[in-house]
Amino acid sequence: MYKIIVDSCGELTQEMIDDGHFVNVPLTLEVGDEQIVDDETFDQAHFLKAVSECPTSPKSACPSPNAYMLEMDCDAERVYVVTLSAQLSGSYNSACLGKDLFEEDDESKQIHVFDSKSASIGETLIAMKIAECEKAGMPFEEIISTVDAYIAQQHTIFVLESLETLRKAGRLSNLKAAIAGTLKIKPVMGSTDEGSIQQLGQARGMVKALDKMVQCMLDVTENCEDRILAISHCNCLDRALSLKSKLETAAQFKEIFIVDQRGVSSMYANDGGLIMVV
């Protein structure tokens, strides 16, 4: 028996929900004075409206160690936790503390916490890889090393429709944000090996930005036919489908799937944002 716990920045597909081995632990979002729990009650339309009307940047609070401990207290003999990059959130440290506290009273389980060094569907793909290893009958330690190797070669690339959230958060000057908006410049961003964020390039307009995303992915991806690629979108399914079509034309992947973003991913990507991971 095994269980895979994913913080709510990682979107679970319907198949994963129906499978029964996967569960989300929610982060909490703060927009002005409003607290929003990122669980099945999350209303993306309400959230995006609140963000657009709020003069300050939205914030997130990671799950408590106790929230992780409650999910570890189960019938599963092996428990895996996948969290948002430790460079972006305290979720990883909270999960590690939860593991340590749980094991003080119960040493009967094998528990491991993975720092995804990614976000959104990066976490989803890692959770899927864990399940694949479990179904293959791998020993616990081999699963950990296999998934660690998978994380090390994973690539996350995203594009933002608007730089407004970055401006509100003080990470971009008002002037730069205004110039980028006027010139329709779309930054193409990606994760570093450590899980922080870097700019990979930029493009004039969203169509060219999608082309840039595809090229950036192909530049760092080998053996596409053996890899699953995932796309998450924030209120822009047509754009996600366009990106999927461009990828299918450019290379042959084992599978490409699309999911709607949950709350934390929506906070990072904002309205119209796309995240792609392979």
Residue pairs with C-beta under 8 A, 6 or more apart in sequence:
1 75
1 76
1 77
1 78
2 21
2 76
2 77
2 78
2 79
2 80
2 130
2 131
2 134
3 21
3 22
3 23
3 71
3 74
3 76
3 78
3 79
3 80
4 21
4 22
4 23
4 79
4 80
4 81
4 82
4 127
4 130
4 131
5 23
5 24
5 25
5 68
5 71
5 72
5 79
5 80
5 81
5 82
5 95
6 12
6 22
6 23
6 24
6 25
6 81
6 82
6 83
6 123
6 124
6 127
7 24
7 25
7 26
7 27
7 62
7 63
7 82
7 83
7 84
7 89
7 91
7 95
7 123
7 264
8 24
8 25
8 26
8 27
8 38
8 39
8 63
8 262
8 263
8 264
9 27
9 38
9 83
9 84
9 89
9 91
9 119
9 120
9 123
9 262
9 264
9 265
10 24
10 82
10 84
10 116
10 119
10 120
10 121
10 122
10 123
10 124
10 126
10 127
11 120
11 121
11 123
11 124
11 232
11 259
11 260
11 261
11 262
11 265
12 22
12 24
12 124
12 127
13 124
13 257
13 259
16 22
16 124
16 127
16 128
19 131
21 131
21 134
22 127
22 131
23 71
24 39
24 262
25 63
25 67
25 68
25 71
26 37
26 38
26 39
26 63
26 67
26 263
27 38
27 60
27 61
27 62
27 63
27 84
27 89
27 91
27 263
27 264
28 35
28 36
28 37
28 38
28 60
28 61
29 35
29 36
29 37
29 38
29 47
29 58
29 59
29 60
29 61
29 263
29 264
29 267
30 36
30 58
30 59
30 60
30 61
31 47
31 50
31 51
31 54
31 58
32 50
32 54
32 56
34 50
36 42
36 47
36 50
36 263
38 60
38 262
38 263
38 264
42 262
42 263
44 234
44 235
44 260
44 261
44 263
44 266
45 235
47 263
47 266
47 267
48 234
48 235
48 266
48 270
48 271
51 58
51 165
51 267
51 270
51 271
52 164
52 271
55 168
56 168
57 165
57 168
57 169
57 170
58 165
58 267
60 89
60 264
60 267
62 84
62 89
62 90
62 91
62 94
63 91
63 94
63 95
64 94
64 98
65 94
65 95
65 97
65 98
65 101
66 98
67 94
67 98
68 81
68 94
68 95
68 98
68 99
68 102
69 98
69 101
69 102
71 79
72 79
72 98
72 99
72 102
72 109
72 111
73 102
73 106
76 109
77 108
77 109
77 110
78 109
78 110
78 111
78 134
78 140
79 109
79 110
79 111
79 112
80 111
80 112
80 113
80 114
80 127
80 130
80 143
80 147
81 95
81 99
81 111
81 112
81 113
81 114
82 114
82 116
82 123
82 126
82 127
82 130
83 89
83 91
83 92
83 94
83 95
83 113
83 114
83 115
83 116
83 123
84 91
84 92
84 116
84 118
84 119
84 123
84 264
85 92
85 115
85 116
85 117
85 118
85 119
85 191
85 195
85 196
86 92
86 93
86 115
86 117
86 195
87 117
87 194
87 195
87 196
87 197
88 119
88 195
88 196
88 197
92 113
92 115
95 113
96 113
99 111
99 113
102 109
102 111
103 109
103 111
110 140
112 140
112 144
114 126
114 130
114 147
114 148
114 151
115 151
115 195
116 122
116 123
116 126
116 151
116 195
117 151
117 154
117 191
117 193
117 194
117 195
118 126
118 151
118 154
118 156
118 191
118 195
118 277
119 156
119 191
119 264
119 265
119 268
119 275
120 156
120 232
120 261
120 264
120 265
120 268
120 269
120 275
120 277
121 230
121 231
121 232
121 259
121 275
121 276
121 277
122 154
122 156
122 191
122 230
122 275
122 277
124 230
124 259
124 277
125 154
125 228
125 230
125 277
125 278
126 147
126 150
126 151
126 154
128 228
129 146
129 147
129 150
130 143
130 147
133 142
133 143
133 146
133 147
134 143
138 146
152 193
154 277
154 278
155 190
155 191
155 217
155 220
155 221
155 277
155 278
156 190
156 191
156 275
156 276
156 277
157 188
157 189
157 190
157 200
157 213
157 216
157 217
157 275
157 276
157 277
158 188
158 189
158 190
158 213
158 268
158 269
158 273
158 274
158 275
158 276
159 186
159 187
159 188
159 189
159 206
159 209
159 210
159 212
159 213
159 273
159 274
160 166
160 186
160 187
160 189
160 269
160 270
160 272
160 273
161 186
161 206
161 236
161 270
161 271
161 272
161 273
162 181
162 270
162 271
162 272
163 172
163 176
163 177
163 180
163 181
163 187
164 177
164 270
165 267
165 268
165 270
166 172
166 177
167 173
167 174
167 177
179 185
180 187
183 204
184 204
184 205
184 206
185 202
185 203
185 204
186 202
186 203
186 204
186 205
186 206
186 208
186 209
187 199
187 201
187 202
188 199
188 200
188 201
188 202
188 203
188 209
188 212
188 213
188 216
189 197
189 198
189 199
189 200
190 197
190 198
190 199
190 200
190 216
191 197
191 198
192 198
200 212
200 216
201 212
201 216
202 209
202 212
203 209
203 211
203 212
206 239
206 272
210 239
210 242
210 243
210 246
210 274
211 246
213 243
213 274
213 276
214 243
214 246
214 247
214 250
217 229
217 247
217 276
217 278
218 224
218 250
218 251
221 227
221 251
221 278
224 251
224 252
224 253
224 254
224 278
225 252
225 253
225 254
226 254
227 253
227 254
227 278
228 253
228 254
228 255
228 256
228 257
228 278
229 247
229 253
229 255
229 256
229 276
229 277
229 278
230 256
230 257
230 258
230 259
230 276
230 277
230 278
231 240
231 243
231 244
231 256
231 257
231 258
231 259
231 274
231 275
231 276
232 240
232 258
232 259
232 260
232 261
232 265
232 269
232 274
232 275
233 239
233 240
233 258
233 259
233 260
233 261
233 269
233 273
233 274
233 275
234 261
234 265
234 266
234 269
234 270
234 271
234 272
234 273
234 274
235 266
235 271
235 272
236 271
236 272
236 273
236 274
237 258
237 260
239 272
239 274
240 258
240 274
241 258
243 274
243 276
244 256
244 258
247 253
247 256
248 256
253 278
261 269
261 273
261 275
265 275
266 273
268 275
269 275
